[in-house]
Amino acid sequence: MEAMTGSIAREITALLTAAFAPDHLDVIDDSDHHRGHAGHDGTGESHFTVAIESAAFAGQSRLQRQRMVIAALGDIPGQRVHALAIRARAPGE
């Protein structure tokens, strides 16, 4: 699991770890790539990519996996983070 320094990144990591006990988790702050775009206010932590692998996703569709991740993150997506890209997979995929 990749350690992140920002407070939102740490919160995302903690919430997803608690919800899914992932075998692999990367929380990547993509905010700097979106300077000047909608939702980027210059303070950082506005755009993220989450790459997560967990047995909890076995047998679930891509849409259902995304819904599971969004539900686990509560008010972060759409409220505190402008954009969230999710790559969720089960072990062995």
C-alpha positions in Angstrom: 0.0 0.0 0.0 1.3 3.4 -1.0 1.5 6.0 1.8 0.0 9.4 1.0 0.7 12.6 2.9 -2.4 14.8 2.4 -5.2 14.6 5.0 -7.9 13.5 2.4 -5.6 10.9 0.9 -4.9 9.5 4.4 -8.7 9.5 5.1 -9.4 7.7 1.8 -6.7 5.1 2.6 -8.1 4.5 6.1 -11.7 4.2 4.9 -10.9 1.8 2.1 -8.6 -0.3 4.2 -11.3 -0.7 6.9 -14.0 -1.5 4.3 -12.2 -3.9 2.0 -9.0 -5.1 3.7 -7.3 -4.7 0.3 -4.3 -6.8 -0.9 -3.2 -3.7 -2.8 -4.2 0.0 -2.5 -2.8 3.1 -4.2 -4.4 6.5 -3.5 -2.8 8.9 -6.0 -3.4 12.6 -5.8 -3.8 13.8 -9.4 -4.6 17.4 -8.5 -1.5 18.9 -10.0 -2.5 17.4 -13.4 -5.7 19.5 -13.3 -4.5 23.0 -12.7 -6.9 25.4 -14.3 -9.6 22.8 -14.7 -13.0 22.7 -13.0 -12.8 21.7 -9.4 -9.1 22.6 -8.9 -8.9 25.5 -6.5 -5.1 25.5 -6.0 -5.2 24.0 -2.5 -4.6 20.4 -3.8 -6.4 17.1 -3.0 -9.2 17.8 -5.5 -8.6 14.9 -8.0 -7.6 11.3 -7.1 -7.1 7.9 -8.6 -7.7 4.9 -6.4 -6.3 1.5 -7.5 -7.6 -1.2 -5.2 -7.5 -5.0 -5.2 -9.7 -6.9 -2.7 -11.4 -10.2 -2.5 -14.6 -8.2 -1.7 -14.8 -7.4 -5.4 -14.9 -11.0 -6.6 -18.1 -11.7 -8.6 -19.0 -8.0 -8.7 -19.5 -6.0 -11.9 -17.3 -3.0 -12.6 -20.2 -0.7 -11.8 -21.0 -2.5 -8.5 -17.3 -2.2 -7.5 -17.3 1.5 -8.1 -20.5 1.9 -6.1 -19.0 -0.1 -3.2 -15.9 2.2 -3.2 -18.0 5.4 -3.4 -20.3 4.1 -0.6 -17.3 3.4 1.6 -15.9 6.9 1.1 -19.1 8.7 2.4 -19.1 12.4 1.6 -15.6 12.5 0.1 -16.6 11.9 -3.6 -18.5 14.9 -5.0 -18.4 16.8 -1.8 -14.8 17.1 -0.7 -13.1 15.8 -3.8 -14.0 17.0 -7.3 -13.0 13.9 -9.2 -12.3 10.3 -8.3 -11.1 7.7 -10.8 -11.6 4.1 -9.5 -9.8 1.0 -10.6 -11.2 -1.8 -8.5 -10.3 -5.5 -9.1 -10.4 -8.8 -7.4 -7.2 -10.9 -6.8 -6.0 -12.6 -9.9 -7.6 -10.2 -12.3 
